[in-house]
Amino acid sequence: MNFTKEVVLPAALSEVFGRLFSFLIDSFSRPTAVGTRDVYRQRLEWMLGNISSMVEEAEGRHITNMQLLSHLKVLTEGMFRGRFTLEVSDLDDVKNTRDDDNNATCADDESRRSFALCSSFNRAKRSRVTRLIFGSSGGDDGKERLAAVIEELELLTSDYMREFILLVQGYPQKVHWPVKTTLYMDKCMFGRHVEKEGIINFLLQRPLIGVPYLSVLTVIGGKKLGKTTLVKHACDDERVRDHFARIEWFETQDVVRKGGLPGQTMWESDGPEYLDGVRHIIAEPRFSAVRSLLVFEDAWPIDEVAWSELACIPSTLTDGSKLLFTSRNIDVARLGTVEPVVLRHLPLEEYWYYFKAFAFGGTDPREHPLIAMVGREILEHLERTFLDARVLGTLLKANFDIRFWRRMLGAIARYQ
C-alpha cells in the first residue's frame, strides 16, 4: 500500500496534470459554441451535477495525498463558481419579470450592478473567463457568462474525470459521513476541507525511526479567518483522538507565564518569554510518558536562531508527539518542519453560500430578488470572514426587510 501511495499515485497524478495542462493550453483559443441561453443553462446544470458528485465522493474519503487534495480544492471552487452563476441567472429571470412592478423602482443602476456580479477585484488582472463571470451580462441575456463558466468547468473535468474518481476511490471511506446541508454547517468547517485534511495527515504521520526531534506544523492566516476553529475540527476527528493520548491547548498568556519571571505581568511580543515558555511546556514530564499533541494558539514570533537551537536538541516528547502553532504572523511559518497551512479568504462565490445560509436560512433568494441584490452589495463590502457572515447574516435574517437591508448596506459603506 505504501508503494502504491508513494510511487504509483504521484506518477499517475503527474500524468493527469500533464494532460490537463496540455488540454488547457489548447482550449483557451477555442471559440465558444453557439447555442441558446437555455441550452447553456441545461449544460451547466448537468456539469454541476457531475462535479458535485465528484466533490462529495472525494470529501467522503480519507485522502492523504496532497496533490489530490489540492485538486479537490480547485474542483470545489469551480463548483461554487458554477452554482453562483446559475443562481444569478435565475435571479436575472425573476428580475426581468418584475421590471414593471412598482416595487422595482428601487432597482437603480447600483442594484443592477449587483445582479451583474461586479466585484472589487482589479479588472486589469482578471482572466477572460473571470471577467465574464463577474462582468455585466450585457445584451446577450447572460448567455456569454454561462458559456464562459461552462468552458472553465470543462477545463477542469473533460480530460480526467475518470482518473480522478479512480484515484479517489483508492482511499478508505469515512464512517458515518453526514448529509451536507446548511444545518450541518455548525458541525463542519465550511470551505476548509482540504486544509483540515492536510492538518490531519500531518498529525497522523508516523515518526521517522531514530529521529527524536520536534515535529512542528504552523497554521498561518489573518484575523478571523478561522485558524483556531480549523485546528479544533481537525483535533476533534476520531482518527486524531484515537492517535494521541493527550491533546492540550496553550494560549499566549499561558505560555509567557511559564517563561516569565515570578510575579511578571508584562511581556514584550519580541521578548524571550514565549520561547522559554514553549521550552518549559514541552519538557514537562506528563508529555514524555504518552504520545501528545500540543497546540499553541496565536503564537508570537520566535527568534529563529534560538528556535533552531531548541529544535536540534533531542526532544523528551514521546515518539509521534506533535507541536502545532497558529498565528497571524507569517514569520512563525519558519518554525515548522513541514510546509505551513496558509488560510486565505474564501472566494466570493463560495463565501456567498456561507453568508446566505445565515441571512436567508431556508428561504429561496429568488423569492426575494431585491433583497438578494442588496445582499450581494453587502457581501462586496465585507472582509469575507466567518464571523462577519455569522453575525451580520443572523442580524439581517432577524430583520428580513428590504429597507433595513438597505440601511445596513449604507452603514457598512460609510464605515469603510
MIGUTOR-325305 format. One record per residue (C-alpha): residue number from 0; residue in three letters; z, x, y. Coordinates in steps of 0.5 Angstrom, whole numbers, plus 500, padded with zeros to 3 digits. Layout:
// residues N
+-----+------+-----+-----+-----+
:  nr : rest :  pz :  px :  py :
+-----+------+-----+-----+-----+
: NUM :  ALA :   Z :   X :   Y :
...
+-----+------+-----+-----+-----+
***
This chain:
// residues 416
+-----+------+-----+-----+-----+
:  nr : rest :  pz :  px :  py :
+-----+------+-----+-----+-----+
:   0 :  MET : 500 : 500 : 500 :
:   1 :  ASN : 502 : 506 : 505 :
:   2 :  PHE : 495 : 509 : 503 :
:   3 :  THR : 491 : 502 : 505 :
:   4 :  LYS : 495 : 501 : 511 :
:   5 :  GLU : 495 : 508 : 514 :
:   6 :  VAL : 488 : 510 : 512 :
:   7 :  VAL : 484 : 505 : 510 :
:   8 :  LEU : 486 : 500 : 515 :
:   9 :  PRO : 485 : 505 : 521 :
:  10 :  ALA : 478 : 506 : 518 :
:  11 :  ALA : 476 : 499 : 518 :
:  12 :  LEU : 478 : 498 : 525 :
:  13 :  SER : 474 : 503 : 528 :
:  14 :  GLU : 468 : 501 : 524 :
:  15 :  VAL : 470 : 494 : 527 :
:  16 :  PHE : 471 : 496 : 534 :
:  17 :  GLY : 465 : 500 : 534 :
:  18 :  ARG : 460 : 495 : 532 :
:  19 :  LEU : 464 : 490 : 537 :
:  20 :  PHE : 462 : 496 : 543 :
:  21 :  SER : 455 : 496 : 541 :
:  22 :  PHE : 455 : 488 : 541 :
:  23 :  LEU : 458 : 488 : 548 :
:  24 :  ILE : 453 : 493 : 551 :
:  25 :  ASP : 447 : 490 : 548 :
:  26 :  SER : 449 : 483 : 550 :
:  27 :  PHE : 451 : 484 : 558 :
:  28 :  SER : 444 : 484 : 559 :
:  29 :  ARG : 442 : 477 : 555 :
:  30 :  PRO : 440 : 471 : 559 :
:  31 :  THR : 445 : 465 : 559 :
:  32 :  ALA : 442 : 460 : 554 :
:  33 :  VAL : 439 : 454 : 558 :
:  34 :  GLY : 443 : 447 : 556 :
:  35 :  THR : 446 : 441 : 559 :
:  36 :  ARG : 453 : 441 : 561 :
:  37 :  ASP : 456 : 437 : 555 :
:  38 :  VAL : 452 : 442 : 550 :
:  39 :  TYR : 456 : 448 : 553 :
:  40 :  ARG : 463 : 444 : 553 :
:  41 :  GLN : 462 : 442 : 546 :
:  42 :  ARG : 460 : 449 : 544 :
:  43 :  LEU : 466 : 452 : 548 :
:  44 :  GLU : 471 : 447 : 544 :
:  45 :  TRP : 468 : 449 : 538 :
:  46 :  MET : 469 : 456 : 539 :
:  47 :  LEU : 476 : 455 : 542 :
:  48 :  GLY : 478 : 451 : 535 :
:  49 :  ASN : 476 : 457 : 531 :
:  50 :  ILE : 479 : 462 : 536 :
:  51 :  SER : 486 : 458 : 536 :
:  52 :  SER : 486 : 458 : 528 :
:  53 :  MET : 485 : 466 : 528 :
:  54 :  VAL : 491 : 467 : 533 :
:  55 :  GLU : 495 : 462 : 529 :
:  56 :  GLU : 494 : 466 : 523 :
:  57 :  ALA : 495 : 472 : 526 :
:  58 :  GLU : 501 : 470 : 529 :
:  59 :  GLY : 504 : 468 : 523 :
:  60 :  ARG : 503 : 474 : 519 :
:  61 :  HIS : 508 : 481 : 519 :
:  62 :  ILE : 502 : 485 : 522 :
:  63 :  THR : 505 : 493 : 523 :
:  64 :  ASN : 498 : 496 : 525 :
:  65 :  MET : 498 : 496 : 533 :
:  66 :  GLN : 490 : 496 : 534 :
:  67 :  LEU : 490 : 490 : 530 :
:  68 :  LEU : 496 : 487 : 535 :
:  69 :  SER : 492 : 490 : 541 :
:  70 :  HIS : 486 : 486 : 539 :
:  71 :  LEU : 490 : 480 : 537 :
:  72 :  LYS : 493 : 480 : 545 :
:  73 :  VAL : 485 : 480 : 547 :
:  74 :  LEU : 484 : 474 : 543 :
:  75 :  THR : 490 : 470 : 545 :
:  76 :  GLU : 488 : 472 : 553 :
:  77 :  GLY : 481 : 470 : 551 :
:  78 :  MET : 483 : 463 : 548 :
:  79 :  PHE : 487 : 461 : 554 :
:  80 :  ARG : 482 : 463 : 559 :
:  81 :  GLY : 477 : 458 : 555 :
:  82 :  ARG : 482 : 453 : 555 :
:  83 :  PHE : 484 : 454 : 562 :
:  84 :  THR : 476 : 453 : 564 :
:  85 :  LEU : 476 : 447 : 559 :
:  86 :  GLU : 481 : 443 : 563 :
:  87 :  VAL : 479 : 445 : 570 :
:  88 :  SER : 472 : 442 : 567 :
:  89 :  ASP : 476 : 436 : 565 :
:  90 :  LEU : 479 : 435 : 572 :
:  91 :  ASP : 473 : 436 : 576 :
:  92 :  ASP : 470 : 430 : 572 :
:  93 :  VAL : 476 : 426 : 574 :
:  94 :  LYS : 476 : 428 : 581 :
:  95 :  ASN : 469 : 426 : 582 :
:  96 :  THR : 470 : 419 : 579 :
:  97 :  ARG : 475 : 419 : 585 :
:  98 :  ASP : 472 : 422 : 591 :
:  99 :  ASP : 471 : 415 : 594 :
: 100 :  ASP : 478 : 413 : 593 :
: 101 :  ASN : 483 : 412 : 599 :
: 102 :  ASN : 488 : 417 : 596 :
: 103 :  ALA : 483 : 422 : 595 :
: 104 :  THR : 483 : 424 : 603 :
: 105 :  CYS : 488 : 429 : 602 :
: 106 :  ALA : 483 : 433 : 597 :
: 107 :  ASP : 481 : 437 : 603 :
: 108 :  ASP : 477 : 444 : 603 :
: 109 :  GLU : 483 : 448 : 601 :
: 110 :  SER : 485 : 443 : 595 :
: 111 :  ARG : 477 : 443 : 592 :
: 112 :  ARG : 478 : 451 : 592 :
: 113 :  SER : 484 : 450 : 587 :
: 114 :  PHE : 479 : 446 : 583 :
: 115 :  ALA : 474 : 452 : 583 :
: 116 :  LEU : 479 : 456 : 580 :
: 117 :  CYS : 480 : 461 : 586 :
: 118 :  SER : 484 : 467 : 585 :
: 119 :  SER : 488 : 472 : 589 :
: 120 :  PHE : 484 : 478 : 586 :
: 121 :  ASN : 480 : 483 : 589 :
: 122 :  ARG : 473 : 479 : 588 :
: 123 :  ALA : 469 : 486 : 589 :
: 124 :  LYS : 473 : 489 : 583 :
: 125 :  ARG : 471 : 483 : 578 :
: 126 :  SER : 466 : 483 : 573 :
: 127 :  ARG : 460 : 478 : 573 :
: 128 :  VAL : 464 : 473 : 568 :
: 129 :  THR : 471 : 473 : 571 :
: 130 :  ARG : 467 : 471 : 578 :
: 131 :  LEU : 464 : 465 : 574 :
: 132 :  ILE : 471 : 463 : 571 :
: 133 :  PHE : 474 : 464 : 578 :
: 134 :  GLY : 469 : 462 : 583 :
: 135 :  SER : 466 : 456 : 585 :
: 136 :  SER : 463 : 451 : 580 :
: 137 :  GLY : 457 : 450 : 585 :
: 138 :  GLY : 452 : 445 : 585 :
: 139 :  ASP : 451 : 446 : 577 :
: 140 :  ASP : 457 : 442 : 576 :
: 141 :  GLY : 460 : 447 : 573 :
: 142 :  LYS : 455 : 449 : 567 :
: 143 :  GLU : 455 : 456 : 569 :
: 144 :  ARG : 462 : 457 : 569 :
: 145 :  LEU : 462 : 454 : 562 :
: 146 :  ALA : 457 : 459 : 560 :
: 147 :  ALA : 460 : 465 : 562 :
: 148 :  VAL : 466 : 463 : 558 :
: 149 :  ILE : 462 : 462 : 552 :
: 150 :  GLU : 459 : 468 : 553 :
: 151 :  GLU : 465 : 472 : 554 :
: 152 :  LEU : 468 : 469 : 548 :
: 153 :  GLU : 462 : 470 : 543 :
: 154 :  LEU : 463 : 478 : 545 :
: 155 :  LEU : 470 : 477 : 542 :
: 156 :  THR : 468 : 474 : 536 :
: 157 :  SER : 461 : 474 : 534 :
: 158 :  ASP : 461 : 480 : 530 :
: 159 :  TYR : 467 : 481 : 527 :
: 160 :  MET : 471 : 474 : 526 :
: 161 :  ARG : 471 : 475 : 518 :
: 162 :  GLU : 473 : 482 : 518 :
: 163 :  PHE : 479 : 480 : 523 :
: 164 :  ILE : 481 : 475 : 518 :
: 165 :  LEU : 481 : 479 : 512 :
: 166 :  LEU : 485 : 485 : 515 :
: 167 :  VAL : 490 : 480 : 518 :
: 168 :  GLN : 491 : 476 : 511 :
: 169 :  GLY : 492 : 483 : 508 :
: 170 :  TYR : 499 : 482 : 511 :
: 171 :  PRO : 505 : 478 : 509 :
: 172 :  GLN : 506 : 471 : 512 :
: 173 :  LYS : 512 : 470 : 516 :
: 174 :  VAL : 517 : 465 : 513 :
: 175 :  HIS : 518 : 458 : 516 :
: 176 :  TRP : 513 : 459 : 521 :
: 177 :  PRO : 514 : 453 : 526 :
: 178 :  VAL : 509 : 449 : 529 :
: 179 :  LYS : 507 : 451 : 536 :
: 180 :  THR : 509 : 446 : 542 :
: 181 :  THR : 512 : 447 : 549 :
: 182 :  LEU : 518 : 444 : 546 :
: 183 :  TYR : 519 : 450 : 542 :
: 184 :  MET : 518 : 455 : 548 :
: 185 :  ASP : 525 : 456 : 549 :
: 186 :  LYS : 526 : 459 : 542 :
: 187 :  CYS : 520 : 464 : 542 :
: 188 :  MET : 517 : 469 : 547 :
: 189 :  PHE : 511 : 466 : 550 :
: 190 :  GLY : 506 : 471 : 552 :
: 191 :  ARG : 509 : 477 : 549 :
: 192 :  HIS : 508 : 476 : 541 :
: 193 :  VAL : 504 : 483 : 541 :
: 194 :  GLU : 510 : 486 : 545 :
: 195 :  LYS : 515 : 483 : 540 :
: 196 :  GLU : 512 : 485 : 534 :
: 197 :  GLY : 511 : 492 : 537 :
: 198 :  ILE : 518 : 493 : 538 :
: 199 :  ILE : 520 : 490 : 531 :
: 200 :  ASN : 515 : 495 : 528 :
: 201 :  PHE : 519 : 501 : 531 :
: 202 :  LEU : 526 : 498 : 529 :
: 203 :  LEU : 524 : 498 : 522 :
: 204 :  GLN : 520 : 505 : 521 :
: 205 :  ARG : 523 : 509 : 516 :
: 206 :  PRO : 526 : 515 : 519 :
: 207 :  LEU : 523 : 522 : 517 :
: 208 :  ILE : 527 : 525 : 512 :
: 209 :  GLY : 531 : 531 : 514 :
: 210 :  VAL : 530 : 530 : 522 :
: 211 :  PRO : 537 : 528 : 525 :
: 212 :  TYR : 534 : 527 : 532 :
: 213 :  LEU : 534 : 521 : 536 :
: 214 :  SER : 529 : 515 : 535 :
: 215 :  VAL : 528 : 512 : 542 :
: 216 :  LEU : 524 : 506 : 545 :
: 217 :  THR : 523 : 504 : 552 :
: 218 :  VAL : 521 : 498 : 555 :
: 219 :  ILE : 519 : 498 : 562 :
: 220 :  GLY : 517 : 492 : 567 :
: 221 :  GLY : 518 : 489 : 573 :
: 222 :  LYS : 523 : 485 : 576 :
: 223 :  LYS : 524 : 478 : 572 :
: 224 :  LEU : 518 : 480 : 567 :
: 225 :  GLY : 523 : 478 : 561 :
: 226 :  LYS : 525 : 485 : 559 :
: 227 :  THR : 532 : 483 : 556 :
: 228 :  THR : 529 : 477 : 553 :
: 229 :  LEU : 524 : 480 : 549 :
: 230 :  VAL : 528 : 485 : 546 :
: 231 :  LYS : 533 : 480 : 545 :
: 232 :  HIS : 528 : 476 : 541 :
: 233 :  ALA : 526 : 482 : 537 :
: 234 :  CYS : 533 : 483 : 535 :
: 235 :  ASP : 534 : 476 : 533 :
: 236 :  ASP : 528 : 477 : 528 :
: 237 :  GLU : 531 : 476 : 521 :
: 238 :  ARG : 528 : 483 : 519 :
: 239 :  VAL : 531 : 487 : 524 :
: 240 :  ARG : 538 : 483 : 523 :
: 241 :  ASP : 538 : 485 : 516 :
: 242 :  HIS : 536 : 492 : 517 :
: 243 :  PHE : 541 : 494 : 522 :
: 244 :  ALA : 549 : 493 : 520 :
: 245 :  ARG : 550 : 494 : 528 :
: 246 :  ILE : 547 : 491 : 534 :
: 247 :  GLU : 550 : 493 : 540 :
: 248 :  TRP : 548 : 492 : 548 :
: 249 :  PHE : 551 : 496 : 553 :
: 250 :  GLU : 550 : 494 : 561 :
: 251 :  THR : 549 : 499 : 566 :
: 252 :  GLN : 556 : 499 : 568 :
: 253 :  ASP : 559 : 499 : 561 :
: 254 :  VAL : 555 : 506 : 561 :
: 255 :  VAL : 557 : 509 : 567 :
: 256 :  ARG : 564 : 507 : 566 :
: 257 :  LYS : 564 : 511 : 559 :
: 258 :  GLY : 561 : 517 : 563 :
: 259 :  GLY : 565 : 517 : 570 :
: 260 :  LEU : 572 : 520 : 571 :
: 261 :  PRO : 578 : 516 : 570 :
: 262 :  GLY : 579 : 511 : 576 :
: 263 :  GLN : 572 : 512 : 579 :
: 264 :  THR : 569 : 505 : 581 :
: 265 :  MET : 563 : 508 : 585 :
: 266 :  TRP : 557 : 511 : 582 :
: 267 :  GLU : 550 : 514 : 584 :
: 268 :  SER : 544 : 512 : 580 :
: 269 :  ASP : 542 : 519 : 580 :
: 270 :  GLY : 548 : 522 : 578 :
: 271 :  PRO : 550 : 525 : 571 :
: 272 :  GLU : 555 : 519 : 569 :
: 273 :  TYR : 549 : 515 : 566 :
: 274 :  LEU : 547 : 520 : 561 :
: 275 :  ASP : 554 : 522 : 560 :
: 276 :  GLY : 556 : 515 : 558 :
: 277 :  VAL : 550 : 515 : 553 :
: 278 :  ARG : 552 : 521 : 550 :
: 279 :  HIS : 559 : 518 : 549 :
: 280 :  ILE : 557 : 512 : 546 :
: 281 :  ILE : 552 : 515 : 541 :
: 282 :  ALA : 558 : 520 : 539 :
: 283 :  GLU : 563 : 514 : 537 :
: 284 :  PRO : 565 : 514 : 530 :
: 285 :  ARG : 563 : 507 : 529 :
: 286 :  PHE : 556 : 509 : 530 :
: 287 :  SER : 556 : 514 : 525 :
: 288 :  ALA : 558 : 510 : 519 :
: 289 :  VAL : 553 : 505 : 519 :
: 290 :  ARG : 545 : 504 : 521 :
: 291 :  SER : 546 : 502 : 528 :
: 292 :  LEU : 541 : 499 : 534 :
: 293 :  LEU : 544 : 501 : 541 :
: 294 :  VAL : 541 : 497 : 547 :
: 295 :  PHE : 542 : 500 : 554 :
: 296 :  GLU : 540 : 495 : 559 :
: 297 :  ASP : 537 : 496 : 566 :
: 298 :  ALA : 537 : 504 : 564 :
: 299 :  TRP : 538 : 509 : 570 :
: 300 :  PRO : 533 : 515 : 571 :
: 301 :  ILE : 536 : 521 : 567 :
: 302 :  ASP : 535 : 528 : 568 :
: 303 :  GLU : 529 : 530 : 564 :
: 304 :  VAL : 532 : 537 : 562 :
: 305 :  ALA : 539 : 534 : 561 :
: 306 :  TRP : 536 : 529 : 556 :
: 307 :  SER : 531 : 534 : 552 :
: 308 :  GLU : 538 : 538 : 551 :
: 309 :  LEU : 541 : 532 : 548 :
: 310 :  ALA : 535 : 530 : 544 :
: 311 :  CYS : 534 : 536 : 541 :
: 312 :  ILE : 542 : 536 : 538 :
: 313 :  PRO : 542 : 533 : 531 :
: 314 :  SER : 545 : 526 : 532 :
: 315 :  THR : 551 : 524 : 529 :
: 316 :  LEU : 548 : 517 : 528 :
: 317 :  THR : 547 : 514 : 521 :
: 318 :  ASP : 539 : 515 : 519 :
: 319 :  GLY : 535 : 510 : 521 :
: 320 :  SER : 539 : 508 : 527 :
: 321 :  LYS : 535 : 507 : 534 :
: 322 :  LEU : 536 : 507 : 541 :
: 323 :  LEU : 532 : 502 : 546 :
: 324 :  PHE : 532 : 503 : 553 :
: 325 :  THR : 530 : 497 : 558 :
: 326 :  SER : 528 : 499 : 565 :
: 327 :  ARG : 524 : 497 : 571 :
: 328 :  ASN : 523 : 505 : 573 :
: 329 :  ILE : 517 : 508 : 570 :
: 330 :  ASP : 521 : 515 : 569 :
: 331 :  VAL : 525 : 512 : 564 :
: 332 :  ALA : 519 : 512 : 559 :
: 333 :  ARG : 519 : 519 : 559 :
: 334 :  LEU : 526 : 518 : 554 :
: 335 :  GLY : 522 : 515 : 549 :
: 336 :  THR : 520 : 519 : 542 :
: 337 :  VAL : 514 : 514 : 542 :
: 338 :  GLU : 509 : 510 : 547 :
: 339 :  PRO : 513 : 505 : 551 :
: 340 :  VAL : 512 : 498 : 551 :
: 341 :  VAL : 510 : 496 : 558 :
: 342 :  LEU : 510 : 489 : 561 :
: 343 :  ARG : 506 : 486 : 566 :
: 344 :  HIS : 505 : 479 : 569 :
: 345 :  LEU : 501 : 474 : 565 :
: 346 :  PRO : 494 : 473 : 566 :
: 347 :  LEU : 493 : 467 : 571 :
: 348 :  GLU : 490 : 462 : 566 :
: 349 :  GLU : 496 : 464 : 561 :
: 350 :  TYR : 501 : 463 : 566 :
: 351 :  TRP : 499 : 456 : 568 :
: 352 :  TYR : 500 : 454 : 561 :
: 353 :  TYR : 507 : 456 : 561 :
: 354 :  PHE : 508 : 453 : 568 :
: 355 :  LYS : 505 : 446 : 567 :
: 356 :  ALA : 510 : 446 : 561 :
: 357 :  PHE : 516 : 445 : 566 :
: 358 :  ALA : 512 : 442 : 571 :
: 359 :  PHE : 508 : 437 : 567 :
: 360 :  GLY : 512 : 436 : 561 :
: 361 :  GLY : 508 : 432 : 556 :
: 362 :  THR : 504 : 429 : 562 :
: 363 :  ASP : 497 : 430 : 562 :
: 364 :  PRO : 495 : 433 : 568 :
: 365 :  ARG : 488 : 429 : 568 :
: 366 :  GLU : 492 : 423 : 569 :
: 367 :  HIS : 494 : 426 : 576 :
: 368 :  PRO : 489 : 431 : 578 :
: 369 :  LEU : 491 : 431 : 586 :
: 370 :  ILE : 498 : 434 : 583 :
: 371 :  ALA : 494 : 438 : 579 :
: 372 :  MET : 490 : 441 : 584 :
: 373 :  VAL : 497 : 443 : 588 :
: 374 :  GLY : 500 : 446 : 582 :
: 375 :  ARG : 494 : 451 : 582 :
: 376 :  GLU : 495 : 452 : 589 :
: 377 :  ILE : 503 : 453 : 588 :
: 378 :  LEU : 501 : 458 : 582 :
: 379 :  GLU : 497 : 463 : 586 :
: 380 :  HIS : 503 : 464 : 591 :
: 381 :  LEU : 508 : 465 : 585 :
: 382 :  GLU : 509 : 472 : 582 :
: 383 :  ARG : 508 : 470 : 575 :
: 384 :  THR : 515 : 471 : 573 :
: 385 :  PHE : 518 : 467 : 567 :
: 386 :  LEU : 524 : 465 : 572 :
: 387 :  ASP : 520 : 462 : 577 :
: 388 :  ALA : 516 : 458 : 573 :
: 389 :  ARG : 522 : 455 : 570 :
: 390 :  VAL : 526 : 454 : 576 :
: 391 :  LEU : 520 : 451 : 580 :
: 392 :  GLY : 517 : 447 : 575 :
: 393 :  THR : 523 : 444 : 573 :
: 394 :  LEU : 524 : 442 : 580 :
: 395 :  LEU : 517 : 439 : 581 :
: 396 :  LYS : 518 : 435 : 575 :
: 397 :  ALA : 524 : 432 : 577 :
: 398 :  ASN : 520 : 430 : 584 :
: 399 :  PHE : 513 : 428 : 581 :
: 400 :  ASP : 510 : 426 : 587 :
: 401 :  ILE : 504 : 429 : 591 :
: 402 :  ARG : 508 : 429 : 598 :
: 403 :  PHE : 514 : 433 : 595 :
: 404 :  TRP : 509 : 438 : 591 :
: 405 :  ARG : 505 : 439 : 598 :
: 406 :  ARG : 511 : 440 : 602 :
: 407 :  MET : 514 : 445 : 597 :
: 408 :  LEU : 507 : 449 : 597 :
: 409 :  GLY : 507 : 449 : 604 :
: 410 :  ALA : 514 : 452 : 604 :
: 411 :  ILE : 512 : 457 : 599 :
: 412 :  ALA : 506 : 459 : 603 :
: 413 :  ARG : 510 : 460 : 609 :
: 414 :  TYR : 516 : 464 : 606 :
: 415 :  GLN : 510 : 469 : 604 :
+-----+------+-----+-----+-----+
***
